[in-house]
Amino acid sequence: MDTANDAPRHDRTVPDPETVDAANGLHPPATDALSGFADPYDDASERVDHSGSRRRPPEVIREGAPTLPYAPIAALAGLRIESVGLLVDQLNNLNYTVHAQELLESIRIDRASVRADASYVADPSWAGPWTEARRALERSRVLIVVAQRNSGATTFSLRLLAETLAPQIDLFVCEAGWSSPQTGRLPVGPGCAYQIDLQTPEQDRPGAAFLAGLREHAEKLARAGSYLVLNITPELWAGRAGHLPEGVEVMWLRSHPAARAVVERHLVARGRADLVAYVRDEEVAKALEGHDPVRAVRFVDDLIADWELHAAAGAVPAGGEGPVPGFTERARKLVTGWEKELTARFGTRDVVEDGHTIRRLPFEDRCLSVALALRRSGRVSDIEEDAESLARIIQDDGARTGSAAEPAGDLRQILSAAGIRGRLTGLGAKLGARDLVAFEEPGYGDELLDFVWTEYHRIRPRLLRWMVRCLPKGAGMEHPIAGALFGLLVHHQAADHLIDLRDTAVSEGQRPLLVSLMAAAARHEQLGRRARALLYSWATGAQETRSIVVAVCRELVNEQPGPALVRLRRVAEGASEQVRDDVRAAFSSIASNPHLTASFAVAVNRWWKSDPGSTAARLGTLALMEVDRDGAPWLLRTSTDEQDLRTQLSGLFGDLESYSHVENAFLRWFDVCRENEELLSRLFPLAREVFDQRTTYRAALRFLNGLAGIRLWDGTNAMERLYGMIVNDPGVRDVLRSHTNWPRRDPA
């Protein structure tokens, strides 16, 4: 039996009283969707009856699990493209139709991958809401799911859609890149199911007009054979229940999967079933009861990382069999954390705990412990220098970033000496060879950083500035300080922290750090949507900010080409000359990638048609003109619509002042094709038609001069051949003679 699918099939032993309406796109879930997955529970005894009671499953882990790859549903919206065909499909459903720039981004999710998520936990408490939601989708095309953040509601909704809708319906996740919810920005494609998270108070709070507009939107979805599921937090839904229009259903998801079940399922899915025994320790299991699913997954990451440290240190028995001495205590410490100890150390007096005195740290030692936590390990002299730097910043060295939120003056009283080594030892650090120092307890430094970040929010701007300063210029994400910074961003998942990071990194000359962190954030399964929403907003900001967006998109384009193109397109409109050059370089990188060339050309062509004056469209064509395949210009060889290509070239030559690169790019085509008469027979008529208009006659003169040095396969001159075609057209000849001093002879 397969518990991965228990949610939709919790009552399969009892006939469902309602008939599924296949015509509405609903169908019963497949019974063998995850037949290859060996569940960590022997769940034959687990049943949920109509009263909602259930028996506790036996504590059994099956060997050999999983048979499917670890791919949690939350990570599927990361949009890693493996084929051109998939990207073309996404481009067809993204922002590339007329007026489509105003629609939300729609990221296609593979339904089979959702159903095959080996880490999915179908909590028995979800059985009732699952049935309620499924029946709501039979009655309506719009469903609102009200649930707390970090409760697994997004996973619930995606699984619901993947399991219950007809096979031909495509599944999409929309990213809410708006200042406030607007029904006019909701996509409506044929045979599509859309899921949107509304979680941010500043931009996702639904107004009365939005809710009223959902009625008409539901009618559009019905005509298109499509669906919409909105996930919203109770805070944002408060006061809106009475405004629900006809045709819209709402349900509450008031529970989340038990943290221990989440931990065990993720461990098994990641091939670490051997660690489940430690999770079932009484103290660990009890501590997990207060965790939500997101925090539970974070514990899984910490537990596996700590195990790998033990293995690297030779503490794991050969073959990995049998208990590892001391690791149960490590698991207890990881799940309970160091909150009590840190509260005492950063408190107002010493605390005695289980006969052990926890010493209150003076200001200087607090700086020292934070400095060591940031680097994780390092030379004593470096840690001491970082601590002194932090102390100076907290005392106000006059180098604030100008943030209105940052208080002025000496802030030592907010955070608030023996020899350096004695102080470090007193902090629980271990001194090693070559004067290296690190905390003895893995994970302690990370929690210490998070404690200070959370508890002392008034010094947060200075703490952030200090972290950025401590990172060596040019260091990448592999540096411990960058990792510590990213860990804070992931833990708190706050958009304003990313904005503060941007301002601080730019002011401190750490732009590469900002680009790396934003790219990592955009890839992250939990933080990704917030990061991509910020990049979308920054794309129309100040020129310096736009250039940062371009740099981040270049990092992302191979993994998330759809979102990257949307943001690059926004950057280009209204950009400075330097930023336009940056966008063109990014487009050139995309166009030259054989896996993305065709789909990028589709996008560029749609840009031209939706907005003929688009800067991004012109830069995209320039990038495609640089691409060759099999010894010929790719765009010339593959283009099937001469009119589209002629329109694009005419638009570029009609504005040579802004797009001067087109001249050399088009001249290069003639040079590349000089030995290929088949391509020349297309190229010369194309050029004649491009220059056969008043907007391009001056460009024609310059271009003819550029062709003078190109000799063709038959010995003729490219300039003479094109000139003969142009002046044979009386209209063009008259234009040239009336507006220039072109004294060339007429053809004999």
GILIN-V236854 format. One record per pair of residues at least 24 apart in sequence whose ideal C-beta (glycine too) atoms are under 10 Angstrom apart, sorted by sequence separation. I is the first residue (numbers start at 0). J is the second residue. If there is no record, write none. Layout:
i={I,I}
j={J,J}
This chain:
i={4,8,37,85,128,132,135,136,168,169,170,171,172,175,178,179,180,181,185,205,259,263,278,302,305,306,344,363,365,366,369,390,463,496,531,545,546,599,620,623,624,665,719,722,723,4,7,37,39,165,177,178,179,180,181,221,259,262,274,277,305,365,366,389,462,530,545,549,564,718,4,37,38,39,78,125,129,133,137,164,176,177,179,180,182,183,203,205,220,258,259,261,363,366,544,545,563,596,600,620,621,699,4,37,38,80,128,132,136,164,165,175,179,181,182,185,193,204,217,257,259,260,265,302,305,341,363,366,535,538,539,596,599,620,624,719,4,36,37,78,81,132,136,164,175,180,181,182,185,192,203,204,216,217,218,258,259,262,271,274,301,302,305,362,365,459,481,484,488,492,531,534,538,542,545,546,553,619,620,661,683,1,3,4,35,36,37,77,78,122,129,133,134,163,179,180,182,183,187,191,203,210,213,214,215,217,258,259,261,274,277,301,304,488,497,534,537,538,540,545,546,549,552,553,556,560,586,590,696,1,3,4,35,36,37,76,78,125,129,133,179,180,182,204,205,209,210,213,214,216,217,257,258,261,262,265,269,485,489,496,517,521,535,536,538,539,540,545,548,549,552,556,589,590,596,617,620,621,634,1,2,3,35,36,75,76,120,128,132,133,161,181,182,185,204,205,207,210,211,213,214,215,216,217,257,258,259,261,264,265,268,269,271,274,302,362,481,484,485,488,489,492,517,520,521,531,534,535,538,539,542,546,549,550,553,557,564,583,587,590,591,603,616,620,686,690,1,4,33,34,35,75,76,119,160,180,182,187,188,191,192,193,194,195,196,197,198,200,203,204,207,210,211,212,213,214,258,260,261,262,263,264,271,274,298,301,302,362,480,484,488,494,497,501,514,518,519,522,527,531,534,537,538,542,543,545,546,549,553,556,557,560,582,583,586,587,590,591,596,632,679,699,703,1,3,5,33,75,122,125,129,159,160,180,182,183,187,189,190,191,192,193,194,195,196,197,198,199,204,206,209,210,211,213,214,257,258,261,262,265,266,270,273,301,386,463,467,492,493,496,497,510,514,517,518,521,522,536,537,538,539,542,545,548,549,552,553,556,582,585,586,589,590,593,600,617,618,632,635,665,669,679,691,0,1,2,4,12,33,75,120,121,125,129,160,182,185,186,189,190,191,192,193,194,195,196,197,198,200,205,208,210,213,258,261,262,265,269,449,453,466,470,478,481,485,489,492,513,514,517,518,521,531,535,538,539,541,542,543,544,545,546,547,548,549,560,564,568,583,584,586,587,588,589,590,591,592,600,604,616,617,634,652,679,683,686,687,690,691,1,3,5,13,75,119,157,159,182,185,187,188,189,190,191,192,193,194,195,196,197,200,204,207,255,256,257,258,260,261,264,265,271,298,301,444,448,452,464,468,472,474,481,484,485,488,489,490,491,494,497,498,514,515,516,517,518,519,527,531,534,539,542,543,546,549,550,553,557,560,564,568,571,579,583,586,587,590,591,593,608,611,616,625,632,676,682,686,690,696,699,700,1,2,9,10,12,13,72,118,119,156,187,188,189,190,191,192,193,194,195,196,198,199,206,211,255,256,258,259,262,263,266,271,297,298,383,386,448,451,463,467,472,473,475,476,489,490,492,493,494,497,501,505,510,514,515,518,519,522,534,538,542,545,546,549,552,553,556,579,582,583,586,587,590,591,597,604,607,611,624,632,635,636,653,662,666,669,670,673,675,676,687,688,695,699,1,2,5,9,10,75,121,157,182,186,188,198,205,210,255,258,261,262,265,266,382,383,386,414,445,449,453,459,463,466,467,470,472,474,475,478,482,489,492,497,510,513,514,517,518,521,522,545,548,549,552,557,561,565,582,585,586,587,596,600,613,617,621,624,631,632,635,644,648,652,661,665,669,672,673,674,675,676,683,684,687,691,693,0,2,9,10,74,75,116,119,156,187,197,255,257,258,261,265,298,445,448,449,452,453,464,465,467,471,472,473,474,477,481,485,488,492,494,495,498,505,513,514,517,521,557,560,564,568,572,579,580,583,584,587,596,600,608,612,620,622,625,648,651,652,670,673,674,679,683,686,687,690,692,693,696,697,700,703,2,3,9,10,70,119,156,186,197,256,295,380,383,444,448,452,460,463,464,467,468,470,472,473,476,494,498,501,505,511,514,515,542,556,560,564,579,583,586,587,604,607,611,621,624,625,632,636,645,649,650,653,659,662,666,670,672,673,674,682,686,691,692,695,696,700,0,2,5,9,72,156,187,255,258,262,294,379,383,414,415,459,463,464,467,468,472,475,476,497,510,514,518,572,574,582,593,597,603,604,607,617,618,621,624,627,631,632,641,645,648,649,652,653,654,655,662,665,666,669,670,672,673,683,684,687,688,691,699,700,703,0,1,2,5,6,71,72,75,113,116,153,186,379,382,413,414,445,449,463,466,467,468,470,471,474,485,488,518,521,561,572,573,574,596,606,617,620,623,624,627,630,631,636,644,645,648,649,653,654,661,665,679,683,687,690,693,696,697,700,0,5,70,72,74,116,152,153,185,273,413,444,445,448,449,460,461,464,465,467,470,476,488,494,501,502,505,521,560,564,568,571,572,583,591,604,612,618,622,625,630,636,645,646,647,648,649,652,653,655,659,663,666,667,669,683,692,696,697,699,0,2,70,72,73,114,153,413,414,460,464,466,476,501,504,556,571,572,590,604,607,614,617,621,624,635,638,641,645,646,649,652,655,662,666,691,696,0,9,68,72,74,113,114,141,152,185,283,286,290,379,413,414,446,452,463,570,571,574,590,603,614,617,620,624,627,630,631,641,644,645,650,651,652,653,654,673,687,690,0,67,70,71,73,112,113,116,153,182,277,282,286,289,366,369,410,413,445,467,521,568,570,571,630,636,644,649,650,652,653,672,690,693,696,70,71,72,113,115,152,273,276,277,280,282,285,286,365,382,466,467,501,568,569,571,631,632,635,642,645,649,652,655,68,69,70,71,72,110,113,114,140,273,280,283,286,287,410,411,414,568,571,631,635,638,641,645,648,651,652,655,670,67,68,69,70,71,110,113,114,148,273,280,282,283,286,287,363,366,410,413,414,567,568,571,630,669,67,68,69,108,112,113,149,180,274,277,282,283,285,286,362,365,367,379,467,649,652,669,65,67,110,111,144,146,148,273,276,277,280,281,282,283,284,285,286,362,365,565,568,632,635,648,652,66,67,110,147,180,276,277,279,280,283,362,379,406,410,564,567,568,631,666,669,65,108,109,110,140,141,142,144,145,274,277,278,282,283,362,363,364,367,371,376,382,404,405,406,567,669,64,65,108,277,282,362,363,364,370,376,381,382,383,404,405,2,110,143,171,173,175,276,277,280,360,361,362,363,368,372,379,380,381,382,405,406,111,180,360,361,367,368,371,376,378,379,381,382,404,405,406,564,110,136,168,169,170,171,173,274,277,278,359,361,363,367,371,372,378,379,404,405,113,167,168,277,368,371,377,378,379,402,110,112,168,364,367,368,377,378,402,405,110,165,363,364,367,368,376,377,401,402,405,109,110,368,376,377,400,108,109,164,361,364,365,367,376,399,400,402,3,107,108,143,164,360,364,374,375,376,393,399,402,107,108,163,374,375,398,400,3,105,106,107,108,400,106,107,360,371,393,396,399,105,106,160,360,371,372,375,392,395,398,56,104,105,106,143,160,358,371,394,400,103,104,105,106,160,347,358,375,376,392,393,396,53,54,103,104,105,159,345,375,389,392,393,53,103,104,143,345,368,374,375,391,392,398,52,53,102,103,104,157,372,373,392,51,103,104,141,156,262,371,372,373,389,392,393,51,53,103,140,141,155,156,157,371,372,375,389,392,102,103,139,156,372,373,391,47,51,141,142,153,155,368,369,372,373,389,390,583,47,51,101,140,141,152,258,368,371,372,389,392,46,47,49,76,92,103,140,141,153,371,372,388,389,583,32,39,45,47,48,49,73,93,103,139,140,152,369,372,579,32,36,38,42,47,72,75,92,140,141,152,368,369,372,386,389,579,35,36,37,40,47,73,101,105,140,141,150,152,368,385,388,389,580,32,33,36,39,72,73,76,88,102,103,105,139,140,369,385,388,576,32,33,35,72,75,89,94,101,102,103,104,110,139,140,148,150,344,365,369,32,33,36,71,72,101,102,103,105,140,344,368,369,385,33,72,73,100,102,107,108,140,142,143,144,145,146,148,385,29,72,98,102,140,141,142,143,144,145,146,147,148,366,384,28,33,72,75,102,105,108,140,141,142,143,144,145,146,147,148,365,369,99,139,140,141,142,143,144,145,146,147,340,105,106,139,140,141,142,143,145,381,72,105,373,96,103,105,136,145,146,337,365,136,145,404,94,96,103,136,144,145,373,93,135,143,369,373,78,92,145,405,75,76,145,370,374,385,404,76,92,132,143,156,369,373,374,402,75,76,91,92,143,155,369,373,402,76,92,366,370,400,143,152,155,340,402,92,151,154,155,401,402,141,150,154,341,345,377,400,141,150,151,152,337,340,344,376,377,400,143,144,145,146,150,151,374,375,402,28,141,142,143,144,145,146,147,150,151,337,341,345,374,375,400,401,27,139,140,141,142,143,144,145,146,147,149,150,336,337,340,341,344,345,373,374,400,139,140,141,142,143,144,145,146,147,333,336,337,340,372,373,375,399,400,25,138,139,140,141,142,143,144,145,146,147,332,333,337,338,341,342,375,398,25,139,146,332,333,336,337,341,345,373,374,398,4,138,139,151,332,336,337,340,341,345,373,3,25,137,329,332,338,372,373,3,9,24,25,135,136,329,338,342,3,6,8,17,23,24,135,329,333,336,337,341,3,5,6,7,9,19,23,134,135,332,336,3,4,5,6,15,19,23,135,3,5,6,9,10,17,20,23,24,132,134,2,3,4,5,6,9,10,17,20,23,131,2,3,5,7,8,9,15,19,20,76,132,2,6,7,10,15,18,131,1,2,5,6,9,10,17,76,131,132,2,5,8,9,129,131,6,7,128,6,7,127,128,129,5,6,128,7,128,6,7,127,128,6,125,127,124,32,124,125,28,32,124,125,28,123,124,125,122,124,309,28,29,122,123,124,308,28,122,123,308,27,28,120,121,122,305,26,27,28,120,305,26,29,119,120,123,304,305,25,26,120,122,154,304,24,25,26,120,121,122,24,25,26,120,151,152,301,302,23,24,120,149,150,151,301,23,24,26,119,120,149,150,151,22,24,25,118,120,121,148,149,150,19,21,24,120,147,149,151,301,118,119,120,148,149,301,19,118,119,149,117,118,149,116,117,118,6,118,119,117,118,7,117,118,6,7,116,117,6,4,7,8,3,7,6,7,4,24,24,122,120,120,118,118,297,300,297,71,297,71,69,293,294,71,293,23,69,70,71,65,69,293,24,64,68,69,23,24,25,67,68,69,22,24,64,65,23,60,64,65,56,63,64,65,58,65,60,61,64,60,63,65,64,63,62,61,62,60,60,60,59,60,58,58,60,73,40,73,39,58,40,73,39,40,39,71,38,39,39,40,39,296,297,38,39,296,37,36,293,36,293,39,37,39,2,3,2,3,202,201,198,199,201,199,199,203,198,199,202,198,196,199,202,149,148,176,174,175,174,173,174,176,177,172,176,174,175,176,174,176,177,178,176,177,175,176,174,176,153,153,149,176,174,176,176,174,176,106,104,106,104,104,104,103,78,79,77,78,77,77,77,74,76,74,75,78,73,74,77,73,74,76,72,73,76,71,74,78,106,73,107,76,106,105,106,104,104,104,104,100,95,99,94,93,100,92,93,95,100,90,94,95,89,90,93,94,89,93,100,88,89,95,86,90,94,85,86,89,90,94,80,85,78,80,83,77,79,80,86,79,80,78,79,80,77,78,79,80,77,78,76,78,78,77,78,76,95,99,100,91,95,99,86,90,94,95,97,83,86,89,90,93,95,96,100,83,87,88,90,91,95,99,100,83,86,87,90,91,94,95,97,98,82,83,86,87,90,93,94,96,97,98,81,83,84,85,86,87,89,95,96,97,100,80,83,84,87,91,95,80,83,86,87,90,94,82,83,86,80,83}
j={28,32,61,109,152,156,159,160,192,193,194,195,196,199,202,203,204,205,209,229,283,287,302,326,329,330,368,387,389,390,393,414,487,520,555,569,570,623,644,647,648,689,743,746,747,29,32,62,64,190,202,203,204,205,206,246,284,287,299,302,330,390,391,414,487,555,570,574,589,743,30,63,64,65,104,151,155,159,163,190,202,203,205,206,208,209,229,231,246,284,285,287,389,392,570,571,589,622,626,646,647,725,31,64,65,107,155,159,163,191,192,202,206,208,209,212,220,231,244,284,286,287,292,329,332,368,390,393,562,565,566,623,626,647,651,746,32,64,65,106,109,160,164,192,203,208,209,210,213,220,231,232,244,245,246,286,287,290,299,302,329,330,333,390,393,487,509,512,516,520,559,562,566,570,573,574,581,647,648,689,711,30,32,33,64,65,66,106,107,151,158,162,163,192,208,209,211,212,216,220,232,239,242,243,244,246,287,288,290,303,306,330,333,517,526,563,566,567,569,574,575,578,581,582,585,589,615,619,725,31,33,34,65,66,67,106,108,155,159,163,209,210,212,234,235,239,240,243,244,246,247,287,288,291,292,295,299,515,519,526,547,551,565,566,568,569,570,575,578,579,582,586,619,620,626,647,650,651,664,32,33,34,66,67,106,107,151,159,163,164,192,212,213,216,235,236,238,241,242,244,245,246,247,248,288,289,290,292,295,296,299,300,302,305,333,393,512,515,516,519,520,523,548,551,552,562,565,566,569,570,573,577,580,581,584,588,595,614,618,621,622,634,647,651,717,721,33,36,65,66,67,107,108,151,192,212,214,219,220,223,224,225,226,227,228,229,230,232,235,236,239,242,243,244,245,246,290,292,293,294,295,296,303,306,330,333,334,394,512,516,520,526,529,533,546,550,551,554,559,563,566,569,570,574,575,577,578,581,585,588,589,592,614,615,618,619,622,623,628,664,711,731,735,34,36,38,66,108,155,158,162,192,193,213,215,216,220,222,223,224,225,226,227,228,229,230,231,232,237,239,242,243,244,246,247,290,291,294,295,298,299,303,306,334,419,496,500,525,526,529,530,543,547,550,551,554,555,569,570,571,572,575,578,581,582,585,586,589,615,618,619,622,623,626,633,650,651,665,668,698,702,712,724,34,35,36,38,46,67,109,154,155,159,163,194,216,219,220,223,224,225,226,227,228,229,230,231,232,234,239,242,244,247,292,295,296,299,303,483,487,500,504,512,515,519,523,526,547,548,551,552,555,565,569,572,573,575,576,577,578,579,580,581,582,583,594,598,602,617,618,620,621,622,623,624,625,626,634,638,650,651,668,686,713,717,720,721,724,725,36,38,40,48,110,154,192,194,217,220,222,223,224,225,226,227,228,229,230,231,232,235,239,242,290,291,292,293,295,296,299,300,306,333,336,479,483,487,499,503,507,509,516,519,520,523,524,525,526,529,532,533,549,550,551,552,553,554,562,566,569,574,577,578,581,584,585,588,592,595,599,603,606,614,618,621,622,625,626,628,643,646,651,660,667,711,717,721,725,731,734,735,37,38,45,46,48,49,108,154,155,192,223,224,225,226,227,228,229,230,231,232,234,235,242,247,291,292,294,295,298,299,302,307,333,334,419,422,484,487,499,503,508,509,511,512,525,526,528,529,530,533,537,541,546,550,551,554,555,558,570,574,578,581,582,585,588,589,592,615,618,619,622,623,626,627,633,640,643,647,660,668,671,672,689,698,702,705,706,709,711,712,723,724,731,735,38,39,42,46,47,112,158,194,219,223,225,235,242,247,292,295,298,299,302,303,419,420,423,451,482,486,490,496,500,503,504,507,509,511,512,515,519,526,529,534,547,550,551,554,555,558,559,582,585,586,589,594,598,602,619,622,623,624,633,637,650,654,658,661,668,669,672,681,685,689,698,702,706,709,710,711,712,713,720,721,724,728,730,38,40,47,48,112,113,154,157,194,225,235,293,295,296,299,303,336,483,486,487,490,491,502,503,505,509,510,511,512,515,519,523,526,530,532,533,536,543,551,552,555,559,595,598,602,606,610,617,618,621,622,625,634,638,646,650,658,660,663,686,689,690,708,711,712,717,721,724,725,728,730,731,734,735,738,741,41,42,48,49,109,158,195,225,236,295,334,419,422,483,487,491,499,502,503,506,507,509,511,512,515,533,537,540,544,550,553,554,581,595,599,603,618,622,625,626,643,646,650,660,663,664,671,675,684,688,689,692,698,701,705,709,711,712,713,721,725,730,731,734,735,739,40,42,45,49,112,196,227,295,298,302,334,419,423,454,455,499,503,504,507,508,512,515,516,537,550,554,558,612,614,622,633,637,643,644,647,657,658,661,664,667,671,672,681,685,688,689,692,693,694,695,702,705,706,709,710,712,713,723,724,727,728,731,739,740,743,41,42,43,46,47,112,113,116,154,157,194,227,420,423,454,455,486,490,504,507,508,509,511,512,515,526,529,559,562,602,613,614,615,637,647,658,661,664,665,668,671,672,677,685,686,689,690,694,695,702,706,720,724,728,731,734,737,738,741,42,47,112,114,116,158,194,195,227,315,455,486,487,490,491,502,503,506,507,509,512,518,530,536,543,544,547,563,602,606,610,613,614,625,633,646,654,660,664,667,672,678,687,688,689,690,691,694,695,697,701,705,708,709,711,725,734,738,739,741,43,45,113,115,116,157,196,456,457,503,507,509,519,544,547,599,614,615,633,647,650,657,660,664,667,678,681,684,688,689,692,695,698,705,709,734,739,44,53,112,116,118,157,158,185,196,229,327,330,334,423,457,458,490,496,507,614,615,618,634,647,658,661,664,668,671,674,675,685,688,689,694,695,696,697,698,717,731,734,45,112,115,116,118,157,158,161,198,227,322,327,331,334,411,414,455,458,490,512,566,613,615,616,675,681,689,694,695,697,698,717,735,738,741,116,117,118,159,161,198,319,322,323,326,328,331,332,411,428,512,513,547,614,615,617,677,678,681,688,691,695,698,701,115,116,117,118,119,157,160,161,187,320,327,330,333,334,457,458,461,615,618,678,682,685,688,692,695,698,699,702,717,115,116,117,118,119,158,161,162,196,321,328,330,331,334,335,411,414,458,461,462,615,616,619,678,717,116,117,118,157,161,162,198,229,323,326,331,332,334,335,411,414,416,428,516,698,701,718,115,117,160,161,194,196,198,323,326,327,330,331,332,333,334,335,336,412,415,615,618,682,685,698,702,117,118,161,198,231,327,328,330,331,334,413,430,457,461,615,618,619,682,717,720,117,160,161,162,192,193,194,196,197,326,329,330,334,335,414,415,416,419,423,428,434,456,457,458,619,721,117,118,161,330,335,415,416,417,423,429,434,435,436,457,458,56,164,197,225,227,229,330,331,334,414,415,416,417,422,426,433,434,435,436,459,460,166,235,415,416,422,423,426,431,433,434,436,437,459,460,461,619,166,192,224,225,226,227,229,330,333,334,415,417,419,423,427,428,434,435,460,461,170,224,225,334,425,428,434,435,436,459,168,170,226,422,425,426,435,436,460,463,169,224,422,423,426,427,435,436,460,461,464,169,170,428,436,437,460,169,170,225,422,425,426,428,437,460,461,463,65,169,170,205,226,422,426,436,437,438,455,461,464,170,171,226,437,438,461,463,67,169,170,171,172,464,171,172,425,436,458,461,464,171,172,226,426,437,438,441,458,461,464,123,171,172,173,210,227,425,438,461,467,171,172,173,174,228,415,426,443,444,460,461,464,122,123,172,173,174,228,414,444,458,461,462,123,173,174,213,415,438,444,445,461,462,468,123,124,173,174,175,228,443,444,463,123,175,176,213,228,334,443,444,445,461,464,465,124,126,176,213,214,228,229,230,444,445,448,462,465,176,177,213,230,446,447,465,122,126,216,217,228,230,443,444,447,448,464,465,658,123,127,177,216,217,228,334,444,447,448,465,468,123,124,126,153,169,180,217,218,230,448,449,465,466,660,110,117,123,125,126,127,151,171,181,217,218,230,447,450,657,111,115,117,121,126,151,154,171,219,220,231,447,448,451,465,468,658,115,116,117,120,127,153,181,185,220,221,230,232,448,465,468,469,660,113,114,117,120,153,154,157,169,183,184,186,220,221,450,466,469,657,114,115,117,154,157,171,176,183,184,185,186,192,221,222,230,232,426,447,451,115,116,119,154,155,184,185,186,188,223,427,451,452,468,117,156,157,184,186,191,192,224,226,227,228,229,230,232,469,114,157,183,187,225,226,227,228,229,230,231,232,233,451,469,114,119,158,161,188,191,194,226,227,228,229,230,231,232,233,234,451,455,186,226,227,228,229,230,231,232,233,234,427,193,194,227,228,229,230,231,233,469,161,194,462,186,193,195,226,235,236,427,455,227,236,495,186,188,195,228,236,237,465,186,228,236,462,466,172,186,239,499,170,171,240,465,469,480,499,172,188,228,239,252,465,469,470,498,172,173,188,189,240,252,466,470,499,174,191,465,469,499,243,252,255,440,502,193,252,255,256,502,503,243,252,256,443,447,479,502,244,253,254,255,440,443,447,479,480,503,247,248,249,250,254,255,478,479,506,133,246,247,248,249,250,251,252,255,256,442,446,450,479,480,505,506,133,245,246,247,248,249,250,251,252,253,255,256,442,443,446,447,450,451,479,480,506,246,247,248,249,250,251,252,253,254,440,443,444,447,479,480,482,506,507,133,246,247,248,249,250,251,252,253,254,255,440,441,445,446,449,450,483,506,134,248,255,441,442,445,446,450,454,482,483,507,114,248,249,261,442,446,447,450,451,455,483,114,136,248,440,443,449,483,484,115,121,136,137,247,248,441,450,454,116,119,121,130,136,137,248,442,446,449,450,454,117,119,120,121,123,133,137,248,249,446,450,118,119,120,121,130,134,138,250,119,121,122,125,126,133,136,139,140,248,250,119,120,121,122,123,126,127,134,137,140,248,120,121,123,125,126,127,133,137,138,194,250,121,125,126,129,134,137,250,121,122,125,126,129,130,137,196,251,252,123,126,129,130,250,252,128,129,250,129,130,250,251,252,129,130,252,132,253,132,133,253,254,133,252,254,252,161,253,254,158,162,254,255,159,254,255,256,254,256,441,161,162,255,256,257,441,162,256,257,442,162,163,255,256,257,440,162,163,164,256,441,163,166,256,257,260,441,442,163,164,258,260,292,442,163,164,165,259,260,261,164,165,166,260,291,292,441,442,164,165,261,290,291,292,442,165,166,168,261,262,291,292,293,165,167,168,261,263,264,291,292,293,163,165,168,264,291,293,295,445,263,264,265,293,294,446,165,264,265,295,264,265,296,264,265,266,155,267,268,267,268,158,268,269,158,159,268,269,159,158,161,162,158,162,162,163,162,190,192,292,292,295,296,299,486,489,489,264,490,265,265,489,490,268,490,221,267,268,269,264,268,492,224,264,268,269,224,225,226,268,269,270,224,226,266,267,226,263,267,268,260,267,268,269,263,270,266,267,270,267,270,272,272,272,272,272,273,272,273,275,275,276,275,276,279,292,260,293,260,279,263,296,263,264,264,296,264,265,266,267,267,524,525,267,268,525,267,267,524,268,525,272,272,275,260,264,264,268,494,494,492,493,495,494,528,532,528,529,532,529,528,532,536,492,492,528,527,528,528,528,529,531,532,528,532,531,532,533,532,534,535,536,535,536,535,536,535,538,525,528,525,562,562,565,566,565,569,528,528,531,531,532,535,535,521,522,521,522,522,523,524,522,524,523,524,527,523,524,527,524,525,527,524,525,528,524,527,531,559,527,561,531,561,561,562,561,562,565,566,565,561,565,561,561,568,561,562,564,569,560,564,565,560,561,564,565,561,565,572,561,562,568,560,564,568,560,561,564,565,569,556,561,555,557,560,555,557,558,564,558,559,558,559,560,558,559,560,561,559,560,559,561,562,562,563,562,601,605,606,598,602,606,594,598,602,603,605,592,595,598,599,602,604,605,609,593,597,598,600,601,605,609,610,594,597,598,601,602,605,606,608,609,594,595,598,599,602,605,606,608,609,610,594,596,597,598,599,600,602,608,609,610,613,594,597,598,601,605,609,595,598,601,602,605,609,598,599,602,598,601}
